[in-house]
Amino acid sequence: MPIEDLQKYLKDKPQVLLFGTRQSIKYIKLDKIKEVFLASDCPKQLQERIVGYSKFSGAKFDKLKQNKEELSLICQKSFTISIIGVLDE
């Protein structure tokens, strides 16, 4: 399950997570992202962009059932989160 994967990263390796659109897209283009998590209410245009970039880089793509606000609570951040990238170690 994708949310369990995200929670495992948060617990075991929080340093490999990137929060936000700009950083995630930048690192996907540089082929340094191995997995991308998207909030359920991520804008469709942004989602299509991320999916396209992920196909070229080979990054795994997961759309979560949780919305932006729920992701911010899970990640204990004070801002909403549409995209979370996992850096390739």
N, C-alpha and C positions, 0 to 999 in steps of 0.2 A: 504494500500500500504506500502510495507516495507521501502521505502526511506522516506516516511512521518513519519513512526515510529521512524526511526533513527534521523531525524531532530528534532522530539519532545524530544527525549532523550538528544540530544545535547543542546537544549534550556532549558529544565526543570531540567534535572538531569545528567549533564556531568560527575559527580563523579562516576557514575555506569558503565561507558564505559571503556573497555580494548582494547587497540590498539595493534595488533601484534599477530603473530602465537604462540610464546612460552607461553606468558601469557594466551592467550585464551585457548589453549590446557590444560595447567596446571589447570585452574579453571573449565574447563568442566569435567576433570577427577575427580576433587574434588566435583563435583555436585553443583557448586556455580554459574553456568551460566544459565540464563533462556532463552536467545535468542542469536543467532549468525547471523551476517550479513557477507556475502562473496561478494567480488568484482566480476564482471563479468569475469575478466581475471585472477582469482585465479587459480594457477596451479591445474590440474585435480587430481594429486596424493594427494595433500594437501586437496583439496575439499572432496575427498573420505574419508580421515582420519577424517576430521571434522564431516562429516555426520555420520560416524560410531560411533564416540564418543558421538555425540548429541543424537543418538538413545538410547544409554545405559543410558545417564543421563536424558533424557526427555526434553532436551533443544529444543526450537523452532529453525528452520533453515530457513534462507531466503537468496536466491541468488539475488543480486541486478543487475539492468541493467547498473549501473555505473561501470567503470573500476577503477583500483587502483589510477590513477592520479586524476580522478574526485572525488573519495572519499576523497583524501587528501585535495582537495580544499573545499569540503563541510564541512569537519571537521576542517579546518584551521590548518592543520599540514604541516610541511616542509618535510615530508617523505611520500612515497607511502604506502597505506593501503590495504592489502588483506583481513584481517579479523578484525571484531569488535565484541567483546563479551559484553553482557549486564549482569552485576552481579545481582544475585538474592538478593533482599533487605530483 
